[in-house]
């Protein structure tokens, strides 16, 4: 029943805002690496990989903030494209 509710256009937009308000780092990493889902649970390797992605993202994010740019618009810097 909840899946049906979340599939509605209005609720889909509202739920997508959660990535930027409740879990900003997870939302940023999901956006940069184009991940559909990010699970923090699981083996220790999953957690370390997620932590490593967070560390990789922090430097360009800090640089963008110091230069007065949006710290959310760093995808090309992180991926090197």
mmCIF file of the N, C-alpha and C atoms, coordinates in Angstrom:
data_MODEL
# 
_entry.id   MODEL 
# 
loop_
_atom_site.group_PDB 
_atom_site.id 
_atom_site.type_symbol 
_atom_site.label_atom_id 
_atom_site.label_alt_id 
_atom_site.label_comp_id 
_atom_site.label_asym_id 
_atom_site.label_entity_id 
_atom_site.label_seq_id 
_atom_site.pdbx_PDB_ins_code 
_atom_site.Cartn_x 
_atom_site.Cartn_y 
_atom_site.Cartn_z 
_atom_site.occupancy 
_atom_site.B_iso_or_equiv 
_atom_site.pdbx_formal_charge 
_atom_site.auth_seq_id 
_atom_site.auth_comp_id 
_atom_site.auth_asym_id 
_atom_site.auth_atom_id 
_atom_site.pdbx_PDB_model_num 
ATOM 1   N N  . UNK A 1 1  ? 0.826  -1.189 0.000   1.00 0.00 ? 1  UNK A N  1 
ATOM 2   C CA . UNK A 1 1  ? 0.000  0.000  0.000   1.00 0.00 ? 1  UNK A CA 1 
ATOM 3   C C  . UNK A 1 1  ? 0.874  1.258  0.000   1.00 0.00 ? 1  UNK A C  1 
ATOM 4   N N  . UNK A 1 2  ? 1.971  1.238  0.771   1.00 0.00 ? 2  UNK A N  1 
ATOM 5   C CA . UNK A 1 2  ? 2.856  2.402  0.846   1.00 0.00 ? 2  UNK A CA 1 
ATOM 6   C C  . UNK A 1 2  ? 3.539  2.658  -0.496  1.00 0.00 ? 2  UNK A C  1 
ATOM 7   N N  . UNK A 1 3  ? 3.909  1.607  -1.200  1.00 0.00 ? 3  UNK A N  1 
ATOM 8   C CA . UNK A 1 3  ? 4.530  1.770  -2.518  1.00 0.00 ? 3  UNK A CA 1 
ATOM 9   C C  . UNK A 1 3  ? 3.577  2.498  -3.449  1.00 0.00 ? 3  UNK A C  1 
ATOM 10  N N  . UNK A 1 4  ? 2.311  2.134  -3.392  1.00 0.00 ? 4  UNK A N  1 
ATOM 11  C CA . UNK A 1 4  ? 1.305  2.776  -4.234  1.00 0.00 ? 4  UNK A CA 1 
ATOM 12  C C  . UNK A 1 4  ? 1.197  4.275  -3.920  1.00 0.00 ? 4  UNK A C  1 
ATOM 13  N N  . UNK A 1 5  ? 1.255  4.611  -2.645  1.00 0.00 ? 5  UNK A N  1 
ATOM 14  C CA . UNK A 1 5  ? 1.177  6.013  -2.223  1.00 0.00 ? 5  UNK A CA 1 
ATOM 15  C C  . UNK A 1 5  ? 2.411  6.772  -2.712  1.00 0.00 ? 5  UNK A C  1 
ATOM 16  N N  . UNK A 1 6  ? 3.585  6.169  -2.584  1.00 0.00 ? 6  UNK A N  1 
ATOM 17  C CA . UNK A 1 6  ? 4.820  6.845  -2.984  1.00 0.00 ? 6  UNK A CA 1 
ATOM 18  C C  . UNK A 1 6  ? 4.955  6.990  -4.500  1.00 0.00 ? 6  UNK A C  1 
ATOM 19  N N  . UNK A 1 7  ? 4.249  6.190  -5.269  1.00 0.00 ? 7  UNK A N  1 
ATOM 20  C CA . UNK A 1 7  ? 4.316  6.277  -6.728  1.00 0.00 ? 7  UNK A CA 1 
ATOM 21  C C  . UNK A 1 7  ? 3.538  7.468  -7.284  1.00 0.00 ? 7  UNK A C  1 
ATOM 22  N N  . UNK A 1 8  ? 2.676  8.065  -6.473  1.00 0.00 ? 8  UNK A N  1 
ATOM 23  C CA . UNK A 1 8  ? 1.937  9.235  -6.930  1.00 0.00 ? 8  UNK A CA 1 
ATOM 24  C C  . UNK A 1 8  ? 2.900  10.392 -7.128  1.00 0.00 ? 8  UNK A C  1 
ATOM 25  N N  . UNK A 1 9  ? 2.686  11.160 -8.176  1.00 0.00 ? 9  UNK A N  1 
ATOM 26  C CA . UNK A 1 9  ? 3.606  12.234 -8.564  1.00 0.00 ? 9  UNK A CA 1 
ATOM 27  C C  . UNK A 1 9  ? 3.900  13.212 -7.423  1.00 0.00 ? 9  UNK A C  1 
ATOM 28  N N  . UNK A 1 10 ? 2.862  13.644 -6.725  1.00 0.00 ? 10 UNK A N  1 
ATOM 29  C CA . UNK A 1 10 ? 3.024  14.609 -5.638  1.00 0.00 ? 10 UNK A CA 1 
ATOM 30  C C  . UNK A 1 10 ? 3.907  14.030 -4.528  1.00 0.00 ? 10 UNK A C  1 
ATOM 31  N N  . UNK A 1 11 ? 3.640  12.808 -4.150  1.00 0.00 ? 11 UNK A N  1 
ATOM 32  C CA . UNK A 1 11 ? 4.391  12.176 -3.072  1.00 0.00 ? 11 UNK A CA 1 
ATOM 33  C C  . UNK A 1 11 ? 5.814  11.828 -3.499  1.00 0.00 ? 11 UNK A C  1 
ATOM 34  N N  . UNK A 1 12 ? 6.007  11.518 -4.769  1.00 0.00 ? 12 UNK A N  1 
ATOM 35  C CA . UNK A 1 12 ? 7.339  11.210 -5.287  1.00 0.00 ? 12 UNK A CA 1 
ATOM 36  C C  . UNK A 1 12 ? 8.255  12.430 -5.151  1.00 0.00 ? 12 UNK A C  1 
ATOM 37  N N  . UNK A 1 13 ? 7.749  13.589 -5.545  1.00 0.00 ? 13 UNK A N  1 
ATOM 38  C CA . UNK A 1 13 ? 8.531  14.829 -5.419  1.00 0.00 ? 13 UNK A CA 1 
ATOM 39  C C  . UNK A 1 13 ? 8.849  15.123 -3.958  1.00 0.00 ? 13 UNK A C  1 
ATOM 40  N N  . UNK A 1 14 ? 7.853  14.957 -3.106  1.00 0.00 ? 14 UNK A N  1 
ATOM 41  C CA . UNK A 1 14 ? 8.036  15.225 -1.686  1.00 0.00 ? 14 UNK A CA 1 
ATOM 42  C C  . UNK A 1 14 ? 9.077  14.285 -1.080  1.00 0.00 ? 14 UNK A C  1 
ATOM 43  N N  . UNK A 1 15 ? 9.024  13.015 -1.440  1.00 0.00 ? 15 UNK A N  1 
ATOM 44  C CA . UNK A 1 15 ? 9.971  12.040 -0.898  1.00 0.00 ? 15 UNK A CA 1 
ATOM 45  C C  . UNK A 1 15 ? 11.383 12.296 -1.413  1.00 0.00 ? 15 UNK A C  1 
ATOM 46  N N  . UNK A 1 16 ? 11.525 12.781 -2.644  1.00 0.00 ? 16 UNK A N  1 
ATOM 47  C CA . UNK A 1 16 ? 12.844 13.082 -3.190  1.00 0.00 ? 16 UNK A CA 1 
ATOM 48  C C  . UNK A 1 16 ? 13.510 14.219 -2.442  1.00 0.00 ? 16 UNK A C  1 
ATOM 49  N N  . UNK A 1 17 ? 12.731 15.117 -1.857  1.00 0.00 ? 17 UNK A N  1 
ATOM 50  C CA . UNK A 1 17 ? 13.310 16.209 -1.076  1.00 0.00 ? 17 UNK A CA 1 
ATOM 51  C C  . UNK A 1 17 ? 14.011 15.687 0.166   1.00 0.00 ? 17 UNK A C  1 
ATOM 52  N N  . UNK A 1 18 ? 13.647 14.508 0.615   1.00 0.00 ? 18 UNK A N  1 
ATOM 53  C CA . UNK A 1 18 ? 14.238 13.929 1.816   1.00 0.00 ? 18 UNK A CA 1 
ATOM 54  C C  . UNK A 1 18 ? 15.747 13.769 1.671   1.00 0.00 ? 18 UNK A C  1 
ATOM 55  N N  . UNK A 1 19 ? 16.217 13.462 0.486   1.00 0.00 ? 19 UNK A N  1 
ATOM 56  C CA . UNK A 1 19 ? 17.651 13.251 0.298   1.00 0.00 ? 19 UNK A CA 1 
ATOM 57  C C  . UNK A 1 19 ? 18.453 14.519 0.552   1.00 0.00 ? 19 UNK A C  1 
ATOM 58  N N  . UNK A 1 20 ? 17.830 15.665 0.406   1.00 0.00 ? 20 UNK A N  1 
ATOM 59  C CA . UNK A 1 20 ? 18.556 16.911 0.625   1.00 0.00 ? 20 UNK A CA 1 
ATOM 60  C C  . UNK A 1 20 ? 18.303 17.524 1.999   1.00 0.00 ? 20 UNK A C  1 
ATOM 61  N N  . UNK A 1 21 ? 17.264 17.065 2.680   1.00 0.00 ? 21 UNK A N  1 
ATOM 62  C CA . UNK A 1 21 ? 16.968 17.653 3.977   1.00 0.00 ? 21 UNK A CA 1 
ATOM 63  C C  . UNK A 1 21 ? 17.323 16.724 5.132   1.00 0.00 ? 21 UNK A C  1 
ATOM 64  N N  . UNK A 1 22 ? 16.988 15.463 5.034   1.00 0.00 ? 22 UNK A N  1 
ATOM 65  C CA . UNK A 1 22 ? 17.223 14.518 6.118   1.00 0.00 ? 22 UNK A CA 1 
ATOM 66  C C  . UNK A 1 22 ? 18.600 13.879 6.021   1.00 0.00 ? 22 UNK A C  1 
ATOM 67  N N  . UNK A 1 23 ? 18.978 13.479 4.836   1.00 0.00 ? 23 UNK A N  1 
ATOM 68  C CA . UNK A 1 23 ? 20.232 12.764 4.640   1.00 0.00 ? 23 UNK A CA 1 
ATOM 69  C C  . UNK A 1 23 ? 21.035 13.432 3.523   1.00 0.00 ? 23 UNK A C  1 
ATOM 70  N N  . UNK A 1 24 ? 21.588 14.617 3.771   1.00 0.00 ? 24 UNK A N  1 
ATOM 71  C CA . UNK A 1 24 ? 22.233 15.353 2.686   1.00 0.00 ? 24 UNK A CA 1 
ATOM 72  C C  . UNK A 1 24 ? 23.456 14.664 2.091   1.00 0.00 ? 24 UNK A C  1 
ATOM 73  N N  . UNK A 1 25 ? 24.316 14.060 2.899   1.00 0.00 ? 25 UNK A N  1 
ATOM 74  C CA . UNK A 1 25 ? 25.507 13.422 2.334   1.00 0.00 ? 25 UNK A CA 1 
ATOM 75  C C  . UNK A 1 25 ? 25.132 12.207 1.503   1.00 0.00 ? 25 UNK A C  1 
ATOM 76  N N  . UNK A 1 26 ? 24.182 11.410 1.977   1.00 0.00 ? 26 UNK A N  1 
ATOM 77  C CA . UNK A 1 26 ? 23.739 10.265 1.196   1.00 0.00 ? 26 UNK A CA 1 
ATOM 78  C C  . UNK A 1 26 ? 23.099 10.726 -0.109  1.00 0.00 ? 26 UNK A C  1 
ATOM 79  N N  . UNK A 1 27 ? 22.329 11.792 -0.050  1.00 0.00 ? 27 UNK A N  1 
ATOM 80  C CA . UNK A 1 27 ? 21.694 12.320 -1.264  1.00 0.00 ? 27 UNK A CA 1 
ATOM 81  C C  . UNK A 1 27 ? 22.715 12.817 -2.259  1.00 0.00 ? 27 UNK A C  1 
ATOM 82  N N  . UNK A 1 28 ? 23.747 13.484 -1.781  1.00 0.00 ? 28 UNK A N  1 
ATOM 83  C CA . UNK A 1 28 ? 24.797 13.990 -2.656  1.00 0.00 ? 28 UNK A CA 1 
ATOM 84  C C  . UNK A 1 28 ? 25.549 12.845 -3.318  1.00 0.00 ? 28 UNK A C  1 
ATOM 85  N N  . UNK A 1 29 ? 25.899 11.850 -2.538  1.00 0.00 ? 29 UNK A N  1 
ATOM 86  C CA . UNK A 1 29 ? 26.632 10.701 -3.083  1.00 0.00 ? 29 UNK A CA 1 
ATOM 87  C C  . UNK A 1 29 ? 25.768 9.933  -4.078  1.00 0.00 ? 29 UNK A C  1 
ATOM 88  N N  . UNK A 1 30 ? 24.487 9.747  -3.760  1.00 0.00 ? 30 UNK A N  1 
ATOM 89  C CA . UNK A 1 30 ? 23.593 9.070  -4.693  1.00 0.00 ? 30 UNK A CA 1 
ATOM 90  C C  . UNK A 1 30 ? 23.491 9.841  -6.000  1.00 0.00 ? 30 UNK A C  1 
ATOM 91  N N  . UNK A 1 31 ? 23.463 11.164 -5.913  1.00 0.00 ? 31 UNK A N  1 
ATOM 92  C CA . UNK A 1 31 ? 23.368 11.994 -7.106  1.00 0.00 ? 31 UNK A CA 1 
ATOM 93  C C  . UNK A 1 31 ? 24.655 11.921 -7.928  1.00 0.00 ? 31 UNK A C  1 
ATOM 94  N N  . UNK A 1 32 ? 25.796 12.055 -7.295  1.00 0.00 ? 32 UNK A N  1 
ATOM 95  C CA . UNK A 1 32 ? 27.074 12.070 -8.010  1.00 0.00 ? 32 UNK A CA 1 
ATOM 96  C C  . UNK A 1 32 ? 27.353 10.730 -8.673  1.00 0.00 ? 32 UNK A C  1 
ATOM 97  N N  . UNK A 1 33 ? 27.201 9.649  -7.935  1.00 0.00 ? 33 UNK A N  1 
ATOM 98  C CA . UNK A 1 33 ? 27.526 8.334  -8.459  1.00 0.00 ? 33 UNK A CA 1 
ATOM 99  C C  . UNK A 1 33 ? 26.346 7.648  -9.124  1.00 0.00 ? 33 UNK A C  1 
ATOM 100 N N  . UNK A 1 34 ? 25.231 8.372  -9.266  1.00 0.00 ? 34 UNK A N  1 
ATOM 101 C CA . UNK A 1 34 ? 24.025 7.888  -9.941  1.00 0.00 ? 34 UNK A CA 1 
ATOM 102 C C  . UNK A 1 34 ? 23.574 6.533  -9.402  1.00 0.00 ? 34 UNK A C  1 
ATOM 103 N N  . UNK A 1 35 ? 23.451 6.457  -8.092  1.00 0.00 ? 35 UNK A N  1 
ATOM 104 C CA . UNK A 1 35 ? 23.000 5.237  -7.445  1.00 0.00 ? 35 UNK A CA 1 
ATOM 105 C C  . UNK A 1 35 ? 21.492 5.280  -7.277  1.00 0.00 ? 35 UNK A C  1 
ATOM 106 N N  . UNK A 1 36 ? 20.848 4.183  -7.575  1.00 0.00 ? 36 UNK A N  1 
ATOM 107 C CA . UNK A 1 36 ? 19.404 4.104  -7.409  1.00 0.00 ? 36 UNK A CA 1 
ATOM 108 C C  . UNK A 1 36 ? 19.061 3.957  -5.926  1.00 0.00 ? 36 UNK A C  1 
ATOM 109 N N  . UNK A 1 37 ? 19.812 3.080  -5.270  1.00 0.00 ? 37 UNK A N  1 
ATOM 110 C CA . UNK A 1 37 ? 19.599 2.861  -3.837  1.00 0.00 ? 37 UNK A CA 1 
ATOM 111 C C  . UNK A 1 37 ? 20.945 2.778  -3.149  1.00 0.00 ? 37 UNK A C  1 
ATOM 112 N N  . UNK A 1 38 ? 20.975 3.213  -1.923  1.00 0.00 ? 38 UNK A N  1 
ATOM 113 C CA . UNK A 1 38 ? 22.183 3.171  -1.102  1.00 0.00 ? 38 UNK A CA 1 
ATOM 114 C C  . UNK A 1 38 ? 21.840 2.521  0.215   1.00 0.00 ? 38 UNK A C  1 
ATOM 115 N N  . UNK A 1 39 ? 22.418 1.383  0.483   1.00 0.00 ? 39 UNK A N  1 
ATOM 116 C CA . UNK A 1 39 ? 22.141 0.692  1.736   1.00 0.00 ? 39 UNK A CA 1 
ATOM 117 C C  . UNK A 1 39 ? 23.327 0.855  2.667   1.00 0.00 ? 39 UNK A C  1 
ATOM 118 N N  . UNK A 1 40 ? 23.052 1.344  3.858   1.00 0.00 ? 40 UNK A N  1 
ATOM 119 C CA . UNK A 1 40 ? 24.104 1.436  4.868   1.00 0.00 ? 40 UNK A CA 1 
ATOM 120 C C  . UNK A 1 40 ? 24.249 0.107  5.597   1.00 0.00 ? 40 UNK A C  1 
ATOM 121 N N  . UNK A 1 41 ? 23.247 -0.708 5.537   1.00 0.00 ? 41 UNK A N  1 
ATOM 122 C CA . UNK A 1 41 ? 23.305 -2.009 6.193   1.00 0.00 ? 41 UNK A CA 1 
ATOM 123 C C  . UNK A 1 41 ? 24.049 -2.988 5.304   1.00 0.00 ? 41 UNK A C  1 
ATOM 124 N N  . UNK A 1 42 ? 24.432 -4.080 5.895   1.00 0.00 ? 42 UNK A N  1 
ATOM 125 C CA . UNK A 1 42 ? 25.097 -5.101 5.096   1.00 0.00 ? 42 UNK A CA 1 
ATOM 126 C C  . UNK A 1 42 ? 26.481 -5.384 5.636   1.00 0.00 ? 42 UNK A C  1 
ATOM 127 N N  . UNK A 1 43 ? 27.329 -5.859 4.776   1.00 0.00 ? 43 UNK A N  1 
ATOM 128 C CA . UNK A 1 43 ? 28.672 -6.226 5.215   1.00 0.00 ? 43 UNK A CA 1 
ATOM 129 C C  . UNK A 1 43 ? 29.484 -4.987 5.546   1.00 0.00 ? 43 UNK A C  1 
ATOM 130 N N  . UNK A 1 44 ? 30.554 -5.182 6.268   1.00 0.00 ? 44 UNK A N  1 
ATOM 131 C CA . UNK A 1 44 ? 31.413 -4.052 6.618   1.00 0.00 ? 44 UNK A CA 1 
ATOM 132 C C  . UNK A 1 44 ? 31.995 -3.412 5.372   1.00 0.00 ? 44 UNK A C  1 
ATOM 133 N N  . UNK A 1 45 ? 32.210 -4.187 4.320   1.00 0.00 ? 45 UNK A N  1 
ATOM 134 C CA . UNK A 1 45 ? 32.757 -3.635 3.076   1.00 0.00 ? 45 UNK A CA 1 
ATOM 135 C C  . UNK A 1 45 ? 31.849 -2.559 2.496   1.00 0.00 ? 45 UNK A C  1 
ATOM 136 N N  . UNK A 1 46 ? 30.539 -2.775 2.571   1.00 0.00 ? 46 UNK A N  1 
ATOM 137 C CA . UNK A 1 46 ? 29.596 -1.768 2.070   1.00 0.00 ? 46 UNK A CA 1 
ATOM 138 C C  . UNK A 1 46 ? 29.744 -0.469 2.830   1.00 0.00 ? 46 UNK A C  1 
ATOM 139 N N  . UNK A 1 47 ? 29.860 -0.571 4.142   1.00 0.00 ? 47 UNK A N  1 
ATOM 140 C CA . UNK A 1 47 ? 29.983 0.633  4.961   1.00 0.00 ? 47 UNK A CA 1 
ATOM 141 C C  . UNK A 1 47 ? 31.288 1.364  4.669   1.00 0.00 ? 47 UNK A C  1 
ATOM 142 N N  . UNK A 1 48 ? 32.375 0.624  4.514   1.00 0.00 ? 48 UNK A N  1 
ATOM 143 C CA . UNK A 1 48 ? 33.665 1.262  4.215   1.00 0.00 ? 48 UNK A CA 1 
ATOM 144 C C  . UNK A 1 48 ? 33.655 1.913  2.846   1.00 0.00 ? 48 UNK A C  1 
ATOM 145 N N  . UNK A 1 49 ? 33.009 1.278  1.884   1.00 0.00 ? 49 UNK A N  1 
ATOM 146 C CA . UNK A 1 49 ? 32.916 1.860  0.546   1.00 0.00 ? 49 UNK A CA 1 
ATOM 147 C C  . UNK A 1 49 ? 32.132 3.164  0.590   1.00 0.00 ? 49 UNK A C  1 
ATOM 148 N N  . UNK A 1 50 ? 31.036 3.167  1.324   1.00 0.00 ? 50 UNK A N  1 
ATOM 149 C CA . UNK A 1 50 ? 30.227 4.374  1.442   1.00 0.00 ? 50 UNK A CA 1 
ATOM 150 C C  . UNK A 1 50 ? 31.010 5.470  2.150   1.00 0.00 ? 50 UNK A C  1 
ATOM 151 N N  . UNK A 1 51 ? 31.758 5.114  3.186   1.00 0.00 ? 51 UNK A N  1 
ATOM 152 C CA . UNK A 1 51 ? 32.585 6.090  3.898   1.00 0.00 ? 51 UNK A CA 1 
ATOM 153 C C  . UNK A 1 51 ? 33.667 6.649  2.982   1.00 0.00 ? 51 UNK A C  1 
ATOM 154 N N  . UNK A 1 52 ? 34.264 5.803  2.158   1.00 0.00 ? 52 UNK A N  1 
ATOM 155 C CA . UNK A 1 52 ? 35.293 6.260  1.219   1.00 0.00 ? 52 UNK A CA 1 
ATOM 156 C C  . UNK A 1 52 ? 34.704 7.234  0.198   1.00 0.00 ? 52 UNK A C  1 
ATOM 157 N N  . UNK A 1 53 ? 33.505 6.959  -0.282  1.00 0.00 ? 53 UNK A N  1 
ATOM 158 C CA . UNK A 1 53 ? 32.867 7.886  -1.219  1.00 0.00 ? 53 UNK A CA 1 
ATOM 159 C C  . UNK A 1 53 ? 32.625 9.229  -0.547  1.00 0.00 ? 53 UNK A C  1 
ATOM 160 N N  . UNK A 1 54 ? 32.252 9.202  0.728   1.00 0.00 ? 54 UNK A N  1 
ATOM 161 C CA . UNK A 1 54 ? 32.038 10.446 1.467   1.00 0.00 ? 54 UNK A CA 1 
ATOM 162 C C  . UNK A 1 54 ? 33.305 11.270 1.581   1.00 0.00 ? 54 UNK A C  1 
ATOM 163 N N  . UNK A 1 55 ? 34.424 10.597 1.819   1.00 0.00 ? 55 UNK A N  1 
ATOM 164 C CA . UNK A 1 55 ? 35.713 11.297 1.931   1.00 0.00 ? 55 UNK A CA 1 
ATOM 165 C C  . UNK A 1 55 ? 36.107 11.894 0.585   1.00 0.00 ? 55 UNK A C  1 
ATOM 166 N N  . UNK A 1 56 ? 35.892 11.149 -0.482  1.00 0.00 ? 56 UNK A N  1 
ATOM 167 C CA . UNK A 1 56 ? 36.232 11.626 -1.826  1.00 0.00 ? 56 UNK A CA 1 
ATOM 168 C C  . UNK A 1 56 ? 35.429 12.875 -2.177  1.00 0.00 ? 56 UNK A C  1 
ATOM 169 N N  . UNK A 1 57 ? 34.217 12.948 -1.719  1.00 0.00 ? 57 UNK A N  1 
ATOM 170 C CA . UNK A 1 57 ? 33.324 14.058 -2.050  1.00 0.00 ? 57 UNK A CA 1 
ATOM 171 C C  . UNK A 1 57 ? 33.648 15.318 -1.235  1.00 0.00 ? 57 UNK A C  1 
ATOM 172 N N  . UNK A 1 58 ? 34.170 15.154 -0.039  1.00 0.00 ? 58 UNK A N  1 
ATOM 173 C CA . UNK A 1 58 ? 34.337 16.300 0.863   1.00 0.00 ? 58 UNK A CA 1 
ATOM 174 C C  . UNK A 1 58 ? 35.311 17.351 0.348   1.00 0.00 ? 58 UNK A C  1 
ATOM 175 N N  . UNK A 1 59 ? 36.395 16.958 -0.253  1.00 0.00 ? 59 UNK A N  1 
ATOM 176 C CA . UNK A 1 59 ? 37.391 17.940 -0.708  1.00 0.00 ? 59 UNK A CA 1 
ATOM 177 C C  . UNK A 1 59 ? 36.829 18.860 -1.802  1.00 0.00 ? 59 UNK A C  1 
ATOM 178 N N  . UNK A 1 60 ? 36.268 18.332 -2.891  1.00 0.00 ? 60 UNK A N  1 
ATOM 179 C CA . UNK A 1 60 ? 35.670 19.228 -3.891  1.00 0.00 ? 60 UNK A CA 1 
ATOM 180 C C  . UNK A 1 60 ? 34.507 20.049 -3.327  1.00 0.00 ? 60 UNK A C  1 
ATOM 181 N N  . UNK A 1 61 ? 33.781 19.473 -2.383  1.00 0.00 ? 61 UNK A N  1 
ATOM 182 C CA . UNK A 1 61 ? 32.677 20.207 -1.778  1.00 0.00 ? 61 UNK A CA 1 
ATOM 183 C C  . UNK A 1 61 ? 33.211 21.403 -0.987  1.00 0.00 ? 61 UNK A C  1 
ATOM 184 N N  . UNK A 1 62 ? 34.261 21.206 -0.247  1.00 0.00 ? 62 UNK A N  1 
ATOM 185 C CA . UNK A 1 62 ? 34.867 22.292 0.523   1.00 0.00 ? 62 UNK A CA 1 
ATOM 186 C C  . UNK A 1 62 ? 35.445 23.362 -0.412  1.00 0.00 ? 62 UNK A C  1 
ATOM 187 N N  . UNK A 1 63 ? 36.100 22.928 -1.475  1.00 0.00 ? 63 UNK A N  1 
ATOM 188 C CA . UNK A 1 63 ? 36.673 23.862 -2.445  1.00 0.00 ? 63 UNK A CA 1 
ATOM 189 C C  . UNK A 1 63 ? 35.576 24.716 -3.078  1.00 0.00 ? 63 UNK A C  1 
ATOM 190 N N  . UNK A 1 64 ? 34.470 24.094 -3.449  1.00 0.00 ? 64 UNK A N  1 
ATOM 191 C CA . UNK A 1 64 ? 33.354 24.831 -4.052  1.00 0.00 ? 64 UNK A CA 1 
ATOM 192 C C  . UNK A 1 64 ? 32.783 25.834 -3.059  1.00 0.00 ? 64 UNK A C  1 
ATOM 193 N N  . UNK A 1 65 ? 32.655 25.433 -1.813  1.00 0.00 ? 65 UNK A N  1 
ATOM 194 C CA . UNK A 1 65 ? 32.132 26.338 -0.785  1.00 0.00 ? 65 UNK A CA 1 
ATOM 195 C C  . UNK A 1 65 ? 33.051 27.541 -0.593  1.00 0.00 ? 65 UNK A C  1 
ATOM 196 N N  . UNK A 1 66 ? 34.361 27.307 -0.578  1.00 0.00 ? 66 UNK A N  1 
ATOM 197 C CA . UNK A 1 66 ? 35.315 28.413 -0.400  1.00 0.00 ? 66 UNK A CA 1 
ATOM 198 C C  . UNK A 1 66 ? 35.291 29.377 -1.569  1.00 0.00 ? 66 UNK A C  1 
ATOM 199 N N  . UNK A 1 67 ? 35.023 28.860 -2.771  1.00 0.00 ? 67 UNK A N  1 
ATOM 200 C CA . UNK A 1 67 ? 34.976 29.700 -3.967  1.00 0.00 ? 67 UNK A CA 1 
ATOM 201 C C  . UNK A 1 67 ? 33.612 30.345 -4.166  1.00 0.00 ? 67 UNK A C  1 
ATOM 202 N N  . UNK A 1 68 ? 32.683 30.081 -3.271  1.00 0.00 ? 68 UNK A N  1 
ATOM 203 C CA . UNK A 1 68 ? 31.359 30.690 -3.370  1.00 0.00 ? 68 UNK A CA 1 
ATOM 204 C C  . UNK A 1 68 ? 30.427 29.986 -4.332  1.00 0.00 ? 68 UNK A C  1 
ATOM 205 N N  . UNK A 1 69 ? 30.804 28.785 -4.763  1.00 0.00 ? 69 UNK A N  1 
ATOM 206 C CA . UNK A 1 69 ? 29.931 27.997 -5.644  1.00 0.00 ? 69 UNK A CA 1 
ATOM 207 C C  . UNK A 1 69 ? 29.068 27.072 -4.804  1.00 0.00 ? 69 UNK A C  1 
ATOM 208 N N  . UNK A 1 70 ? 28.098 26.478 -5.435  1.00 0.00 ? 70 UNK A N  1 
ATOM 209 C CA . UNK A 1 70 ? 27.234 25.540 -4.732  1.00 0.00 ? 70 UNK A CA 1 
ATOM 210 C C  . UNK A 1 70 ? 28.009 24.267 -4.408  1.00 0.00 ? 70 UNK A C  1 
ATOM 211 N N  . UNK A 1 71 ? 28.028 23.845 -3.140  1.00 0.00 ? 71 UNK A N  1 
ATOM 212 C CA . UNK A 1 71 ? 28.711 22.603 -2.793  1.00 0.00 ? 71 UNK A CA 1 
ATOM 213 C C  . UNK A 1 71 ? 27.979 21.367 -3.296  1.00 0.00 ? 71 UNK A C  1 
ATOM 214 N N  . UNK A 1 72 ? 26.823 21.558 -3.917  1.00 0.00 ? 72 UNK A N  1 
ATOM 215 C CA . UNK A 1 72 ? 26.081 20.432 -4.487  1.00 0.00 ? 72 UNK A CA 1 
ATOM 216 C C  . UNK A 1 72 ? 26.431 20.211 -5.955  1.00 0.00 ? 72 UNK A C  1 
ATOM 217 N N  . UNK A 1 73 ? 27.046 21.189 -6.597  1.00 0.00 ? 73 UNK A N  1 
ATOM 218 C CA . UNK A 1 73 ? 27.345 21.098 -8.032  1.00 0.00 ? 73 UNK A CA 1 
ATOM 219 C C  . UNK A 1 73 ? 28.813 20.717 -8.232  1.00 0.00 ? 73 UNK A C  1 
ATOM 220 N N  . UNK A 1 74 ? 29.189 19.525 -7.771  1.00 0.00 ? 74 UNK A N  1 
ATOM 221 C CA . UNK A 1 74 ? 30.595 19.111 -7.819  1.00 0.00 ? 74 UNK A CA 1 
ATOM 222 C C  . UNK A 1 74 ? 30.777 17.785 -8.544  1.00 0.00 ? 74 UNK A C  1 
ATOM 223 N N  . UNK A 1 75 ? 29.771 17.341 -9.235  1.00 0.00 ? 75 UNK A N  1 
ATOM 224 C CA . UNK A 1 75 ? 29.810 16.030 -9.873  1.00 0.00 ? 75 UNK A CA 1 
ATOM 225 C C  . UNK A 1 75 ? 30.993 15.869 -10.820 1.00 0.00 ? 75 UNK A C  1 
ATOM 226 N N  . UNK A 1 76 ? 31.243 16.865 -11.666 1.00 0.00 ? 76 UNK A N  1 
ATOM 227 C CA . UNK A 1 76 ? 32.347 16.743 -12.629 1.00 0.00 ? 76 UNK A CA 1 
ATOM 228 C C  . UNK A 1 76 ? 33.697 16.742 -11.933 1.00 0.00 ? 76 UNK A C  1 
ATOM 229 N N  . UNK A 1 77 ? 33.820 17.470 -10.841 1.00 0.00 ? 77 UNK A N  1 
ATOM 230 C CA . UNK A 1 77 ? 35.081 17.481 -10.102 1.00 0.00 ? 77 UNK A CA 1 
ATOM 231 C C  . UNK A 1 77 ? 35.366 16.131 -9.457  1.00 0.00 ? 77 UNK A C  1 
ATOM 232 N N  . UNK A 1 78 ? 34.343 15.529 -8.904  1.00 0.00 ? 78 UNK A N  1 
ATOM 233 C CA . UNK A 1 78 ? 34.515 14.239 -8.220  1.00 0.00 ? 78 UNK A CA 1 
ATOM 234 C C  . UNK A 1 78 ? 34.821 13.137 -9.220  1.00 0.00 ? 78 UNK A C  1 
ATOM 235 N N  . UNK A 1 79 ? 34.075 13.111 -10.313 1.00 0.00 ? 79 UNK A N  1 
ATOM 236 C CA . UNK A 1 79 ? 34.247 12.039 -11.290 1.00 0.00 ? 79 UNK A CA 1 
ATOM 237 C C  . UNK A 1 79 ? 35.355 12.305 -12.295 1.00 0.00 ? 79 UNK A C  1 
ATOM 238 N N  . UNK A 1 80 ? 35.828 13.543 -12.365 1.00 0.00 ? 80 UNK A N  1 
ATOM 239 C CA . UNK A 1 80 ? 36.928 13.862 -13.273 1.00 0.00 ? 80 UNK A CA 1 
ATOM 240 C C  . UNK A 1 80 ? 36.518 13.875 -14.732 1.00 0.00 ? 80 UNK A C  1 
ATOM 241 N N  . UNK A 1 81 ? 35.283 14.170 -15.009 1.00 0.00 ? 81 UNK A N  1 
ATOM 242 C CA . UNK A 1 81 ? 34.817 14.212 -16.407 1.00 0.00 ? 81 UNK A CA 1 
ATOM 243 C C  . UNK A 1 81 ? 34.700 15.616 -16.888 1.00 0.00 ? 81 UNK A C  1 
# 
